[in-house]
Amino acid sequence: MEVYKWPEEATGEGVTIYATNGASLARPASSGGRRVEFFVGFSPEFDDIAPSMSLLGSYPQSGGDVSPGQTVTLGGPLWSGAAVSTFLIVPQIEDLLTPLVLPDSTHVHFCQVLPISESELELKRLKGAVWLLGELNDRGIPTWRSGRRYL
């Protein structure tokens, strides 16, 4: 599993983007035969996320659900000293990255992920992913910061 990095000045999104390359090689991982890759954005850049992104990229091989709003909890902190061990697959109103059509006509969808805390995971279970994202936004929590505060 590879993790690619695009610096902030190259993305046009105001963040450095880290994306998996290899998750889509697993069997189709969601309904409709879609394949997936994952990406996350940080400002400032935060290379410590790369090992956890690599582990996340192998998740589709286990047959786990990678639908928007689902979560993937890894076996430990997402980076050294982190208070988080879970990625939320962010529901999107529209695709930030256009799906890639492969030569065999299957589509690779790029799923944005967000590191969330245990308390945020519980709130997501109780109220849903869209509610959680709205609450983070309403409270002005900069989700693109590795050292952000958590709910």
C-alpha positions in Angstrom: 0.0 0.0 0.0 1.3 3.4 -1.0 0.4 6.8 0.4 0.9 9.7 -1.9 1.3 13.3 -0.7 0.3 16.5 -2.5 1.6 19.7 -0.9 -0.8 22.5 0.1 0.2 24.7 -2.8 -0.5 22.0 -5.3 -4.0 21.1 -4.1 -6.0 24.3 -4.3 -7.8 23.2 -1.1 -5.6 24.9 1.4 -4.4 21.6 2.8 -1.7 19.0 2.2 -3.5 15.9 0.9 -2.5 12.3 1.7 -4.1 9.6 -0.4 -3.9 5.8 -0.6 -2.8 4.0 -3.7 -3.6 0.3 -3.7 -6.9 0.1 -1.8 -8.8 -0.1 -5.1 -6.8 -3.2 -6.1 -8.9 -5.2 -3.6 -12.2 -6.7 -4.7 -15.0 -4.1 -5.1 -15.6 -3.0 -1.5 -19.0 -1.5 -1.5 -22.4 -1.9 -3.1 -22.5 -1.3 -6.8 -19.0 -2.8 -7.4 -17.3 0.5 -6.7 -13.6 0.5 -5.7 -12.2 3.0 -3.3 -9.1 5.0 -2.3 -8.9 7.2 0.8 -7.7 10.7 1.3 -7.3 13.2 4.2 -6.2 16.8 4.3 -4.1 18.6 6.9 -2.7 22.1 7.3 0.0 22.3 8.2 1.3 19.1 6.5 1.3 16.1 8.9 3.4 13.2 7.5 2.7 11.2 10.7 -0.7 10.2 9.3 0.9 8.2 6.4 1.3 4.8 8.3 -2.3 4.9 9.4 -3.5 5.8 6.0 -1.6 2.8 4.6 -3.4 0.5 7.1 -6.7 2.0 6.2 -6.0 1.4 2.6 -5.7 -2.4 3.3 -9.2 -2.4 5.0 -11.2 -3.1 1.8 -9.3 -6.4 1.5 -10.9 -7.6 4.7 -14.4 -7.0 3.2 -15.2 -4.2 5.6 -17.9 -1.6 4.8 -16.4 1.5 3.3 -19.6 3.4 2.7 -19.9 7.1 3.5 -20.7 7.6 7.2 -19.0 4.3 8.3 -16.0 4.2 10.6 -12.8 2.2 10.6 -11.1 1.8 14.0 -7.5 0.7 13.9 -5.7 -1.2 16.7 -4.0 1.8 18.2 -3.5 5.6 17.9 -3.5 6.9 14.3 -0.1 8.6 15.1 2.3 8.6 18.0 0.6 10.2 21.0 -2.7 10.7 19.2 -6.0 10.6 21.2 -7.7 9.1 18.1 -7.8 5.6 16.6 -10.8 5.9 14.3 -11.3 7.2 10.7 -14.8 8.5 9.7 -15.6 8.0 6.0 -17.0 11.5 5.4 -20.3 11.7 3.6 -20.0 14.1 0.7 -22.7 16.3 -0.9 -20.6 16.1 -4.1 -17.4 14.4 -5.0 -14.3 16.5 -4.2 -12.3 14.3 -6.5 -13.9 12.9 -9.6 -14.2 9.1 -9.7 -11.6 7.5 -11.9 -12.8 5.1 -14.6 -10.5 2.1 -15.0 -9.9 0.3 -18.3 -12.3 -2.5 -17.2 -15.0 0.3 -16.7 -15.1 0.0 -12.9 -15.0 3.2 -11.0 -12.6 4.2 -8.2 -14.2 6.6 -5.8 -12.1 8.8 -3.5 -13.4 8.7 0.0 -12.4 11.5 2.3 -11.6 10.4 5.9 -11.5 12.3 9.1 -9.7 11.2 12.3 -12.3 11.2 15.1 -12.0 10.6 18.9 -13.8 8.0 20.9 -16.4 10.5 22.1 -17.0 11.7 18.6 -17.4 8.1 17.5 -20.1 7.7 20.2 -21.8 10.9 19.0 -21.7 9.6 15.5 -23.3 6.3 16.6 -26.1 8.2 18.4 -26.8 11.1 16.0 -25.2 10.1 12.7 -22.2 11.2 10.7 -23.9 14.2 9.1 -24.9 15.6 12.5 -21.3 15.1 13.8 -19.8 16.9 10.9 -22.3 19.8 11.3 -21.5 20.0 15.0 -17.8 20.2 14.4 -18.4 22.9 11.8 -20.9 24.8 14.0 -18.3 24.8 16.9 -15.6 26.1 14.5 -13.3 23.1 15.1 -10.7 23.1 12.3 -10.8 19.4 11.3 -7.8 19.8 9.1 -5.5 20.4 12.1 -3.8 17.3 13.5 -3.8 18.9 17.0 -7.4 20.0 16.9 -9.7 19.8 19.9 -12.3 17.0 20.0 -15.9 16.9 21.2 
